[in-house]
């Protein structure tokens, strides 16, 4: 099994852990980021410069191209900003034998929105940080000179 870790940046321990995990399968670990100047690039089997996620079409096309070319079976996104697009393309990639390690679009939406996440937790009786609905109720600390 070959793995691609996106937005790999300085996630050296993650890269090393995946390398150890795939070693007995003869797998390789690839990394990708916006530049070669990231520490994780020195620990992966190959590093790719990925297009900015803002250009969705270019990003998705390049991602699927390198996954097919290097027989990458698992994509591990590591930055919150990637999760939305990765959950959108998860099914398309699965149809090509490539798993993206990301939850559903709805789950990503809930987890990335603090208010929605707090409401979700509340539904299940899990205490979350309270939501301040009226900012005028907050008393700022008095500053003494």
Backbone bond lengths (Angstrom), bond angles and torsions (degrees), N, CA, C in turn:
res aa  C-N    CA-C-N  psi(-1)  N-CA   C-N-CA  omega(-1)  CA-C   N-CA-C  phi
1 X - - - 1.451 - - 1.520 108.87 -
2 X 1.317 116.09 129.71 1.456 122.07 175.97 1.522 109.36 -104.59
3 X 1.322 115.19 141.99 1.463 122.17 -173.20 1.522 110.06 -124.35
4 X 1.335 116.04 140.81 1.467 121.97 172.57 1.519 108.02 -118.03
5 X 1.321 116.25 123.55 1.462 122.19 176.12 1.517 107.00 -104.30
6 X 1.336 116.44 116.56 1.465 120.54 -178.11 1.527 110.55 -92.90
7 X 1.321 115.11 157.74 1.473 121.75 -174.35 1.526 109.50 48.10
8 X 1.309 114.71 48.44 1.463 121.41 -171.67 1.525 113.87 -69.42
9 X 1.306 117.37 -29.28 1.461 123.30 174.24 1.531 113.06 39.83
10 X 1.329 116.24 -115.67 1.468 120.24 -178.28 1.525 111.81 -107.39
11 X 1.304 116.96 26.18 1.473 121.43 -176.35 1.530 110.69 -83.72
12 X 1.311 115.27 56.76 1.461 122.58 -176.24 1.529 111.06 -63.22
13 X 1.318 117.99 -42.67 1.468 120.02 -179.40 1.526 111.51 -62.93
14 X 1.315 116.99 -36.30 1.463 120.87 176.90 1.528 110.36 -64.57
15 X 1.317 116.14 -45.28 1.474 121.01 178.78 1.528 109.93 -61.06
16 X 1.315 116.69 -47.05 1.473 120.38 179.88 1.534 111.26 -61.53
17 X 1.326 116.66 -39.74 1.465 120.48 -179.78 1.525 111.30 -64.64
18 X 1.325 116.23 -43.69 1.473 119.08 178.06 1.518 110.67 -66.93
19 X 1.329 118.15 -37.40 1.474 120.13 178.62 1.524 110.19 -61.12
20 X 1.310 116.18 -42.14 1.464 120.51 178.42 1.528 110.61 -64.98
21 X 1.331 116.24 -40.58 1.470 120.98 -177.87 1.531 113.07 -67.08
22 X 1.319 118.18 -35.45 1.472 120.45 -176.52 1.527 113.31 -94.94
23 X 1.327 116.31 -6.81 1.462 120.50 -175.91 1.528 112.33 -55.47
24 X 1.329 117.79 -46.02 1.469 120.28 -176.51 1.528 112.32 -70.21
25 X 1.331 117.48 -13.68 1.469 121.97 177.46 1.533 111.86 -98.29
26 X 1.321 116.11 0.31 1.456 119.87 -177.65 1.526 112.01 74.07
27 X 1.317 116.25 19.85 1.461 120.67 -177.69 1.517 113.68 -83.13
28 X 1.307 114.41 164.86 1.458 121.74 178.48 1.523 109.32 -123.56
29 X 1.326 115.08 155.50 1.463 121.06 177.84 1.516 108.34 -118.12
30 X 1.311 114.39 122.81 1.459 122.30 178.44 1.527 108.16 -108.99
31 X 1.317 115.19 152.32 1.451 120.29 176.87 1.517 109.21 -124.76
32 X 1.323 115.19 158.05 1.454 120.49 177.67 1.516 110.05 -146.65
33 X 1.319 114.65 143.99 1.461 121.44 177.54 1.526 107.25 -161.68
34 X 1.324 115.92 -178.13 1.471 120.40 -178.19 1.522 113.43 -74.75
35 X 1.331 117.07 -11.59 1.461 122.10 -176.40 1.528 110.43 -149.00
36 X 1.309 115.80 165.01 1.466 120.56 172.55 1.524 110.60 -82.00
37 X 1.295 116.61 -14.89 1.468 121.16 -173.80 1.529 111.80 -84.13
38 X 1.327 115.43 57.21 1.456 121.94 175.48 1.515 107.87 -130.33
39 X 1.308 116.79 144.14 1.465 119.79 -174.86 1.525 113.05 -64.99
40 X 1.320 117.51 -32.42 1.474 119.64 -178.70 1.531 112.35 -62.48
41 X 1.320 116.98 -25.11 1.469 121.06 -179.68 1.525 111.87 -60.86
42 X 1.325 116.85 -28.70 1.459 121.09 -178.16 1.526 112.66 -78.85
43 X 1.325 117.26 -10.75 1.453 121.04 -176.22 1.527 113.47 -112.12
44 X 1.324 116.98 -8.11 1.462 120.22 -179.68 1.527 109.62 -93.77
45 X 1.320 114.83 168.48 1.462 119.52 178.65 1.523 111.94 -74.63
46 X 1.318 116.36 -28.19 1.462 122.23 175.84 1.521 107.13 -161.56
47 X 1.327 115.14 145.78 1.463 120.72 -179.57 1.529 109.37 -119.64
48 X 1.318 115.78 139.70 1.462 121.46 179.42 1.528 110.03 -117.40
49 X 1.320 115.49 142.38 1.461 119.78 169.83 1.525 105.88 -87.64
50 X 1.319 115.70 116.45 1.455 121.29 -177.61 1.525 110.40 -93.61
51 X 1.321 117.46 145.95 1.467 120.13 175.03 1.532 109.60 -66.65
52 X 1.320 115.49 158.47 1.461 119.25 176.97 1.519 109.19 -64.03
53 X 1.303 115.33 142.75 1.462 121.31 -177.54 1.529 111.65 -67.96
54 X 1.325 117.70 -17.98 1.468 121.57 178.64 1.526 111.08 -60.68
55 X 1.330 116.56 -30.34 1.462 120.85 175.22 1.529 107.17 -95.84
56 X 1.329 115.22 81.36 1.465 122.09 -171.74 1.524 112.83 -54.09
57 X 1.322 116.85 -48.56 1.464 119.88 -175.99 1.532 111.40 -61.49
58 X 1.320 116.50 -46.84 1.468 120.52 179.44 1.527 110.27 -63.34
59 X 1.320 116.90 -43.16 1.460 121.69 179.78 1.529 110.97 -60.34
60 X 1.332 117.10 -51.30 1.467 121.96 -177.43 1.524 110.69 -63.74
61 X 1.329 117.45 -44.98 1.464 120.31 -179.78 1.520 111.86 -61.46
62 X 1.331 116.82 -43.84 1.461 119.98 -179.76 1.524 110.53 -67.24
63 X 1.309 116.51 -40.09 1.460 121.00 -179.16 1.531 111.08 -62.09
64 X 1.307 116.45 -46.70 1.474 118.65 -179.41 1.533 110.60 -69.36
65 X 1.316 116.33 -33.06 1.469 120.80 178.49 1.527 110.72 -62.55
66 X 1.341 117.48 -47.72 1.473 118.74 -178.56 1.531 111.31 -72.38
67 X 1.321 116.79 -31.71 1.473 119.01 177.53 1.520 110.58 -63.28
68 X 1.319 116.35 -42.90 1.473 120.02 179.20 1.530 110.90 -69.70
69 X 1.330 116.62 -43.95 1.468 120.83 -176.65 1.529 112.38 -64.76
70 X 1.332 117.17 -34.11 1.466 121.08 -176.29 1.526 112.66 -109.57
71 X 1.323 116.46 14.86 1.462 123.33 178.01 1.527 111.94 50.22
72 X 1.333 114.62 47.92 1.463 121.30 179.22 1.526 107.97 -83.48
73 X 1.327 115.38 124.70 1.462 121.75 -176.96 1.519 113.25 -100.58
74 X 1.342 116.10 -18.84 1.459 120.52 -174.82 1.526 109.77 -138.00
75 X 1.328 115.80 127.80 1.467 121.80 175.59 1.525 107.01 -111.60
76 X 1.334 115.58 128.45 1.455 121.32 -178.54 1.532 108.54 -116.56
77 X 1.336 117.45 98.90 1.465 119.40 176.53 1.528 109.45 -75.82
78 X 1.326 117.21 143.34 1.464 119.25 -175.24 1.528 113.76 -126.42
79 X 1.308 117.28 8.00 1.462 119.96 -178.68 1.525 108.88 -126.65
80 X 1.332 115.73 135.23 1.473 120.49 -179.29 1.523 112.25 -50.84
81 X 1.322 117.25 -39.87 1.454 121.47 -177.51 1.515 114.18 -62.75
82 X 1.322 117.69 -17.03 1.470 122.14 179.05 1.523 113.08 -90.63
83 X 1.308 116.61 -21.35 1.461 119.97 -168.51 1.523 113.47 -61.95
84 X 1.330 117.46 -39.40 1.459 120.56 -179.51 1.519 112.15 -60.53
85 X 1.320 116.39 -52.96 1.468 120.18 -178.44 1.527 110.80 -67.40
86 X 1.328 116.75 -36.45 1.466 119.25 179.93 1.525 110.98 -65.97
87 X 1.333 117.30 -36.87 1.469 118.90 178.40 1.528 110.82 -70.73
88 X 1.338 116.78 -30.07 1.472 120.56 177.10 1.527 112.19 -66.86
89 X 1.324 117.06 -38.23 1.472 121.20 -174.35 1.525 113.09 -96.48
90 X 1.305 116.68 0.23 1.464 122.41 -176.42 1.528 112.42 -53.27
91 X 1.322 116.75 -46.54 1.472 120.87 -177.26 1.531 111.12 -66.19
92 X 1.334 116.47 -44.64 1.470 120.67 179.21 1.526 110.69 -58.30
93 X 1.325 117.10 -43.09 1.457 120.95 -179.87 1.525 110.76 -68.01
94 X 1.339 116.77 -39.63 1.471 120.87 179.07 1.520 110.58 -59.52
95 X 1.326 116.85 -36.25 1.468 121.14 177.98 1.525 111.55 -64.24
96 X 1.337 116.56 -19.63 1.461 122.14 177.51 1.536 111.82 -102.47
97 X 1.346 116.68 13.26 1.464 120.89 177.85 1.512 114.19 78.09
98 X 1.324 116.73 20.42 1.469 121.59 -177.87 1.526 108.44 -118.18
99 X 1.329 116.12 119.27 1.461 120.23 178.42 1.529 109.66 -92.66
100 X 1.328 115.62 131.70 1.464 120.54 172.74 1.519 106.25 -104.71
101 X 1.313 116.27 122.28 1.456 122.57 -175.81 1.526 109.87 -78.82
102 X 1.332 114.51 80.33 1.460 121.28 -177.42 1.526 107.75 -153.01
103 X 1.331 117.38 146.37 1.466 119.26 178.24 1.525 112.00 -75.93
104 X 1.315 115.74 -175.39 1.465 121.52 -179.69 1.528 111.45 -65.17
105 X 1.326 115.21 162.56 1.468 120.51 178.73 1.529 111.33 -57.61
106 X 1.325 117.42 -41.81 1.462 121.56 -178.71 1.524 110.80 -64.39
107 X 1.317 117.02 -42.60 1.461 121.06 178.96 1.521 110.81 -63.37
108 X 1.318 117.19 -43.11 1.469 121.10 177.90 1.525 109.95 -61.40
109 X 1.335 115.95 -44.50 1.470 120.03 179.74 1.529 110.65 -58.63
110 X 1.319 117.28 -45.13 1.464 121.23 -179.83 1.528 110.78 -64.63
111 X 1.301 117.07 -45.90 1.462 120.88 -175.41 1.525 113.55 -69.39
112 X 1.325 117.40 -27.49 1.462 120.09 -178.83 1.529 112.85 -90.63
113 X 1.319 117.34 -3.19 1.462 121.45 179.40 1.530 107.48 -114.79
114 X 1.321 116.78 111.64 1.465 120.76 -173.63 1.525 112.66 -58.78
115 X 1.321 116.65 -40.37 1.474 119.68 -179.23 1.529 109.99 -67.57
116 X 1.323 117.29 -47.48 1.462 120.34 179.27 1.533 111.31 -61.86
117 X 1.323 116.20 -38.01 1.455 120.55 -179.62 1.527 110.62 -65.92
118 X 1.333 116.91 -43.99 1.468 121.03 178.49 1.525 110.60 -62.55
119 X 1.329 117.33 -41.91 1.469 121.13 178.20 1.523 111.46 -65.19
120 X 1.331 116.29 -38.82 1.464 121.36 177.64 1.531 110.18 -61.80
121 X 1.334 116.20 -47.70 1.461 120.09 179.05 1.522 111.10 -61.56
122 X 1.323 115.93 -41.01 1.463 121.31 -179.85 1.530 111.11 -59.61
123 X 1.327 117.11 -37.82 1.474 121.66 178.46 1.521 112.07 -56.74
124 X 1.322 116.00 -31.16 1.456 121.43 -176.36 1.523 112.56 -104.85
125 X 1.343 115.59 13.02 1.456 120.15 176.60 1.511 114.57 71.10
126 X 1.318 116.05 23.06 1.471 119.97 179.07 1.522 107.58 -98.28
127 X 1.328 115.63 125.73 1.460 119.73 -178.77 1.520 110.87 -69.64
128 X 1.316 114.36 133.41 1.471 120.98 176.61 1.519 107.38 -126.25
129 X 1.296 116.08 171.40 1.458 120.42 175.09 1.527 106.46 -61.35
130 X 1.341 118.09 130.46 1.464 119.73 -177.70 1.527 112.41 -60.42
131 X 1.323 115.20 147.80 1.455 121.62 177.09 1.525 107.87 -90.94
132 X 1.301 117.04 128.48 1.462 121.76 177.61 1.521 106.98 -88.34
133 X 1.310 115.51 113.20 1.457 120.02 -176.95 1.516 112.43 -91.60
134 X 1.311 116.90 -25.88 1.460 121.41 -179.31 1.523 108.45 -127.82
135 X 1.310 115.87 104.12 1.469 121.12 -175.02 1.533 112.17 -64.83
136 X 1.329 117.11 -21.04 1.470 119.38 180.00 1.532 110.99 -69.08
137 X 1.332 117.73 -14.21 1.460 121.00 179.19 1.527 112.46 -80.12
138 X 1.311 115.44 -10.24 1.463 119.76 -179.76 1.520 108.66 -83.31
139 X 1.302 115.56 125.05 1.466 120.48 177.08 1.516 108.72 -97.86
140 X 1.320 116.83 111.26 1.470 117.58 179.59 1.535 109.26 -67.19
141 X 1.320 115.79 150.11 1.480 118.53 179.80 1.520 109.99 -65.28
142 X 1.315 115.40 145.62 1.459 120.73 177.50 1.510 108.06 -78.71
143 X 1.308 115.74 133.37 1.456 120.75 179.21 1.528 107.71 -103.68
144 X 1.320 115.72 123.31 1.453 121.04 -179.71 1.515 108.64 -102.30
145 X 1.301 115.30 139.99 1.475 118.79 177.77 1.481 111.04 -100.94
